[in-house]
Amino acid sequence: MTIAPFRPGVGAPPVQTLPPGRWHGRIWVSDEPLARPERYLSCVAEYDRSGLWPVLIPHDQRFAARGEDWLDDRGRLAPAGHRVAAADPEAVLARWWDTSCCDGACLRPFGTRFPGLAKRSHRRSDPLAEAGNTGSILAARAPHRLGLVQAERPADVPALIGWTGMIKSTDQVAELSAVLRSWEDRFGATLVTLGFDAVELSVSAPPKTHARALTVAAEHRAFSLPTYLAQPGNLREYAATLVQSRRWRFSWA
């Protein structure tokens, strides 16, 4: 495959040749794991021209052991990219704020009402450059196939392809992408890895203080309760792990 421009009005010639691969619905995926991790960085560098956002598809032994590929052998939701802009990320997270876990002690210092969105962090580095570097490092550490999705912004990828990774918690993939958009805007949090039931984000402007991280932790808890519950400790201790953290990973396994 050769990356050619998708953005309206872009008339440049094809800019990069990719390894063998094919389309799985609305996502193109390489047949084999990336042999050259730097290809991910190259695809990020070409994103402004190509309109194709690269995501890393991790090896998943749960499917490989049966000769399956979740991209083909598990269902998809209807593409919902057109509904992302209509979703209010704060209202979405408030609705996903689960208060049934205990008598309220587990929500401290907050309560049964979602505390709202954290303030925007001051950005010191380019989010896409950060994502390119992070993705190249991840691809060098473990086998990942390369995925490409035509998208106006990385956050829209799950909605555009009808991703079902969060289906145990919600089937509203447009709302999930709306939250990712908000994190892109406020923290430079950019989608890098897309698995069957997990995502990983590169974060160029993470919270710098524990106080700011507490509200971010509340957002994380609402976004993916299974991820939060898999961590030891309470909300304050979880928040401590987010201070200056440049990678956020969420799983609905």
PEMO-V499688 format. One record per pair of residues at least 4 apart in sequence whose C-alpha atoms are under 7 Angstrom apart, sorted by the first residue. I is the first residue (numbers start at 1). J is the second residue. Records with the same first field share a line. If there is no record, write none. Layout:
I->J  J
This chain:
1->17  18  19  20
2->14  16  17  18
3->14  15  16  17  50
4->13  14  15  50
5->10  12  14  49  50  51
6->50  51
7->49  50  51
19->30
20->30  31
21->28  29  30  31
22->28  29  30
23->27  28  29
24->28  71  72
26->149  161
27->147  148  149  161
28->147  148  149
29->145  146  147  148
30->145  146  147
32->145
33->143  144  145  146
34->143  144  145  146
37->136  139  140
38->42  136
39->43
40->44  54  132  135  136
41->45  132  133  136
42->46
43->47  54
44->53  54  128  132
46->50
47->51  52  53
51->150  151  152
52->148  149  150  151
53->148  149  150  151  154
54->146  147  148  149
55->146  147  148  192  193  194
56->144  145  146  147  192  193  194
57->144  145  146  147  193  194  195
58->143  144  145  195
59->143  144
60->64
61->65
63->67  68  69  70
64->68  69
68->73
69->73
70->74  196
76->162  163  164
77->162  163  164
78->162
79->159  160  161  162
80->84  159  160  162  173  174
81->156  159  160  174
83->87  174
84->174  175  177  178
85->178
87->175  178
88->92
89->93  178  179  182
90->94  116  117
91->95
92->96  175
93->97  219  222  223
94->114
96->222  223
97->114  222
98->222
99->104  112
102->106
104->111  112
106->234
107->111  235
108->235
110->115
117->215
118->212  215  216
120->186  187
121->186  187  205  206  207
122->205
123->204  205
124->205
125->204
126->130  204
127->131  188  190  204
128->132
129->133
130->134  202  204
131->135  190  192  202
132->136
133->137
134->138  202
135->139  192
136->140
137->141
138->142
139->143  144
149->157
151->156  157
154->190  191
155->177  180  181  190  191
156->160  177
157->161
158->162  163  173  177
159->163  173  174  177
162->173
163->173
165->196  197  198  252
166->170  197  252
167->171
168->252
172->176
173->177
174->178
175->179
176->180
177->181
178->182
179->183
180->184
181->185
182->186
183->187  188  189
184->188  189  190
187->203  204  205  206
188->203  204  205
189->201  202  203  204
190->201  202  203
191->200  201  202
192->200  201  202
193->199  200  201
194->198  199  200
195->199
197->251  252  253
198->250  251  252
199->249  250  251
200->247  248  249  250
201->247  248  249
202->246  247  248
203->246  247
204->246
206->243  244  245  246
207->212  213  242  243  244
208->243  244
209->213  243
210->214  239  240  243
212->216
213->217  239  242  243
214->218  236  239
215->219
216->220
217->221  235  238  239
218->222
219->223
220->224
221->225  228
224->228  250  252
225->229
226->230  251  252
227->231  250  251  252
233->237  238
234->238
235->239
236->240
237->241
239->243
241->245
